[in-house]
Amino acid sequence: IDIGTTAVKIVIAEYARNERGPEKHVIGIGAAESIGLRHGYIVDTQHVSRSVRQALAYAERTARMKIRTAIVSVGGIGLESHVATGSSVISRADSEITELDIERALAAGKQTLPDSAKNNRKVIHTIPLSYKLDGKEVLGRILGMRGMKLEVKTLFITTLDQHLTDLIEAVESVGVEVKDIVASPIASAVATLTKAQRIAGCVLVDIGSETVSIVVYENDMPISLKVFPLGSSDITNDIALGLRVPIEEAEKIKTGGHVSSQHPKKKLDEIVHARLKDIFELVEAHLKKIGKNGLLPAGIVLTGGGSRIASVE
């Protein structure tokens, strides 16, 4: 279940076995207008619950089955990522690394996060990025190796605790148990990027209605995530102001569905390009901050409703 600012979308899938092994098949989909959110966070739980119930009804009808549990994606400007390093002394007498040693190193890394990353926030993903054993980097599986000190560099993805609580409440109020939570940019990457792109290194930019989220992949792992509080609705507002037209007409103009001689194409392009420039400058600034600008061979991949704007390329 994906609860966005403008739409609630639900996908029902099942595993089917064949000669190549288990495969996932989509057996039901549902969508409804999303009401009660702002920049991806909930401002009215009851309205969100109503939208989820409507989308769920469509999905259950197409799948011809009742849904009792779900994985829910969480997005919005409350999402953040932080990289931290923690260490642990190997506990076994024979110096062999166990799951306990890794867990202790991860916990130590979590403790080093700044207060701003812990207060009123919840960690929803803990992703080990690299390991060092006695000061030397280890590639591949670390379990079973022997040494004295283990260091783990970890990506922690967090969200606002209150937002997550409201999100779960909105879903469970319609009779669906939340089994797991996933950050929306991570879910988008799984659905959109190929394994080759994730290994080589790329950035996925999801242009939503009120937010732009990015996730950077390298060596098949997410190494950074960021959400910006602007989106395609800002382009709509700019068009409405610049061309002095109603919001509804500006939306049609933005998507290429309504252009007339009354609206000079040059002026329209200038308005749209100015806001898109703002978006991509934010993306570039973040890539520079993490030292990956110009160093991602698979480049940039665009997704989300805003990526359908004709001028985006």
C-alpha positions in Angstrom: 0.0 0.0 0.0 1.5 3.3 -1.1 -0.2 6.4 0.4 1.0 9.4 -1.6 -0.1 13.1 -1.4 -2.4 12.8 -4.4 -3.2 9.1 -4.6 -3.4 5.9 -2.6 -2.2 3.0 -4.7 -2.5 -0.7 -3.8 -1.0 -3.7 -5.5 -1.9 -7.3 -4.7 0.6 -10.0 -5.8 1.1 -13.7 -5.4 3.9 -16.2 -5.9 3.5 -18.7 -8.7 5.9 -21.6 -9.3 7.2 -22.7 -12.7 10.2 -24.4 -14.1 12.3 -21.3 -13.5 11.3 -21.1 -9.8 8.8 -18.8 -8.0 7.7 -15.7 -9.8 5.5 -12.8 -8.5 2.3 -12.1 -10.4 0.1 -9.0 -9.9 -3.5 -10.2 -9.4 -5.1 -7.0 -8.2 -4.7 -3.2 -8.3 -6.6 -0.3 -6.7 -6.3 3.4 -6.6 -8.1 6.4 -5.1 -7.7 10.1 -4.6 -5.6 10.8 -1.5 -7.1 13.3 0.9 -5.7 14.4 4.2 -1.9 14.6 3.4 0.5 17.5 3.0 4.0 17.0 1.7 3.6 13.3 2.3 2.6 13.5 6.0 -0.8 13.0 7.4 -2.9 16.0 8.6 -6.2 14.1 8.8 -6.2 10.4 9.6 -9.9 9.9 9.0 -9.7 11.3 5.4 -6.7 9.1 4.7 -8.5 6.0 6.1 -11.4 6.8 3.7 -9.0 7.0 0.7 -7.3 3.7 1.8 -10.7 2.0 2.1 -11.8 3.1 -1.3 -8.5 1.9 -3.0 -8.7 -1.3 -1.1 -12.2 -2.0 -2.3 -11.0 -1.7 -5.9 -8.0 -3.9 -5.3 -10.0 -6.6 -3.6 -12.6 -6.6 -6.4 -10.0 -7.1 -9.1 -8.1 -9.7 -7.1 -11.3 -11.4 -5.9 -10.0 -11.9 -2.5 -10.0 -10.2 1.0 -6.8 -8.5 2.1 -5.9 -9.0 5.8 -2.2 -7.9 5.9 0.0 -5.5 3.9 3.4 -4.0 3.5 3.0 -0.2 3.6 5.4 2.3 2.1 6.2 5.5 4.0 7.3 8.7 2.3 7.2 12.4 2.7 9.6 15.1 4.0 10.0 13.2 7.3 12.2 10.6 5.6 16.0 11.0 6.3 19.1 8.9 5.9 22.3 8.9 8.0 25.5 7.0 7.6 27.2 5.9 10.9 30.0 3.6 11.9 30.0 1.3 14.9 32.4 -1.3 16.2 32.4 -4.3 18.5 35.0 -6.5 20.0 34.6 -10.1 18.9 33.0 -12.0 21.8 33.9 -15.7 21.1 37.1 -17.2 22.6 38.1 -18.5 19.2 37.6 -15.0 17.6 35.0 -16.2 15.1 32.5 -13.5 14.1 28.8 -14.3 14.9 25.5 -12.5 14.3 25.7 -11.2 17.8 29.0 -9.3 17.0 27.4 -7.7 13.9 24.3 -6.7 15.9 26.4 -5.1 18.6 28.4 -3.1 15.9 25.1 -2.0 14.3 23.7 -0.9 17.7 27.0 1.0 18.4 26.6 2.8 15.1 23.0 3.7 15.9 24.1 5.2 19.2 26.5 7.6 17.3 23.6 9.2 15.4 23.0 12.9 16.2 20.1 13.7 18.5 18.3 15.2 15.5 18.2 11.8 13.9 16.9 10.0 17.1 14.5 12.4 18.8 10.9 11.8 17.7 12.2 9.5 15.0 12.1 5.8 14.2 14.7 3.8 12.3 12.8 1.8 9.6 15.9 0.5 7.6 19.3 -0.6 8.9 21.5 -1.3 5.9 25.2 -2.4 6.4 27.3 -0.8 3.7 30.8 -2.1 4.4 32.8 -4.1 7.0 36.3 -3.8 8.4 38.0 -6.5 10.4 41.0 -5.4 12.5 41.2 -2.2 10.3 41.1 -4.0 6.9 38.0 -3.8 4.6 36.3 -7.1 4.0 34.5 -7.9 0.8 31.6 -10.4 0.8 30.4 -12.4 3.8 31.8 -11.5 7.2 30.2 -14.3 9.2 32.7 -17.0 10.2 35.8 -15.0 9.7 38.2 -14.5 12.7 39.6 -11.3 14.2 39.6 -9.1 17.2 37.6 -6.0 16.2 34.7 -5.6 13.8 33.6 -2.2 12.3 30.4 -1.8 10.3 29.5 1.3 8.2 25.7 1.5 8.1 23.0 3.5 6.4 20.1 4.3 8.8 16.8 5.4 7.2 14.5 7.1 9.7 11.0 8.7 9.6 9.0 10.8 12.0 7.6 8.6 14.7 4.3 10.4 14.8 3.8 10.2 11.1 4.5 6.5 11.1 2.0 6.0 13.9 -0.7 7.9 12.0 0.1 6.0 8.8 -0.3 2.6 10.5 -3.4 3.8 12.3 -5.0 4.9 9.0 -4.4 1.5 7.4 -5.3 -0.7 10.4 -8.5 1.3 10.9 -9.9 -0.3 7.7 -9.1 -3.9 8.9 -5.7 -4.4 7.4 -2.8 -5.4 9.6 0.6 -3.7 8.8 3.2 -6.4 8.6 6.1 -4.3 7.5 7.2 -0.8 6.6 9.4 0.3 3.6 10.6 3.7 2.7 8.9 4.8 -0.5 12.1 5.6 -2.4 13.5 2.1 -1.7 10.2 0.5 -2.9 10.4 2.7 -6.1 14.0 1.5 -6.7 13.1 -2.1 -6.3 10.3 -1.7 -8.9 12.1 0.7 -11.3 15.9 0.0 -11.3 17.6 -3.0 -12.9 20.2 -4.9 -10.9 22.8 -3.7 -13.4 21.9 -0.1 -12.7 22.0 -0.6 -8.9 25.4 -2.3 -9.1 27.0 0.3 -11.5 25.6 3.2 -9.5 22.7 5.5 -10.2 20.3 8.0 -8.7 16.5 7.5 -8.8 14.6 10.7 -8.7 10.9 10.4 -7.9 9.0 13.6 -8.8 5.8 13.5 -6.9 3.1 16.1 -6.4 4.5 17.9 -3.3 7.8 16.1 -2.8 10.9 15.1 -4.8 12.6 12.0 -3.3 16.0 10.6 -4.4 17.8 7.4 -3.5 21.4 6.8 -4.6 22.5 3.2 -5.3 26.0 1.8 -5.6 27.2 -1.8 -5.5 23.5 -2.9 -5.4 22.9 -1.0 -2.1 21.3 2.3 -1.3 23.9 4.6 0.1 21.9 7.8 0.5 18.3 9.0 0.6 16.8 12.5 0.5 13.4 14.1 0.2 12.8 17.8 -0.8 9.6 19.7 0.0 8.7 20.6 -3.6 7.1 18.8 -6.5 5.1 19.0 -9.7 2.3 20.9 -8.0 4.7 23.8 -7.7 5.1 23.8 -11.4 1.3 23.9 -11.8 1.2 26.9 -9.4 3.9 28.7 -11.3 2.0 28.2 -14.6 -1.2 29.5 -13.0 0.6 32.6 -11.8 2.7 33.2 -14.8 -0.1 32.7 -17.4 -2.9 34.0 -15.2 -5.0 30.9 -15.6 -7.0 28.7 -13.1 -5.2 25.9 -11.4 -7.2 23.3 -13.3 -6.2 24.7 -16.6 -2.6 25.1 -15.5 -2.5 21.4 -14.7 -3.7 20.5 -18.2 -1.2 22.9 -19.7 1.6 21.3 -17.6 0.8 17.8 -18.9 0.5 18.9 -22.5 -3.3 18.3 -22.6 -4.3 22.0 -23.2 -2.1 24.4 -25.1 -3.6 27.3 -27.1 -2.3 30.3 -29.0 -3.2 32.4 -26.0 -0.4 30.9 -24.1 3.0 31.7 -25.6 5.1 28.5 -25.7 8.3 30.3 -25.0 6.9 31.8 -21.8 5.4 28.4 -20.7 8.8 26.7 -21.3 10.6 29.4 -19.3 8.2 28.8 -16.3 8.5 25.0 -16.4 12.2 25.0 -17.0 12.8 27.4 -14.1 11.1 25.1 -11.6 12.7 21.9 -13.1 16.1 23.6 -12.8 15.4 24.2 -9.1 14.6 20.5 -8.6 17.7 19.2 -10.5 20.0 21.7 -8.8 18.9 20.3 -5.4 19.6 16.8 -6.7 23.0 17.9 -7.9 23.8 19.6 -4.6 23.0 16.4 -2.7 25.2 14.3 -5.0 28.1 16.8 -4.5 27.5 16.6 -0.7 27.9 12.8 -0.7 30.8 12.9 -3.2 28.9 11.1 -6.0 28.2 13.9 -8.5 29.4 12.7 -12.0 30.5 9.4 -10.5 27.4 7.3 -11.1 27.8 5.3 -14.4 24.1 4.4 -14.8 23.2 8.1 -14.5 19.8 9.4 -13.4 16.5 7.6 -13.7 13.2 9.6 -13.4 9.9 8.3 -12.1 6.8 9.6 -10.4 3.9 11.6 -11.9 6.0 14.7 -12.4 8.4 12.8 -14.7 5.7 12.7 -17.4 6.0 16.5 -17.9 7.0 17.0 -21.6 9.7 19.5 -20.7 11.4 17.3 -18.1 14.1 16.0 -20.4 
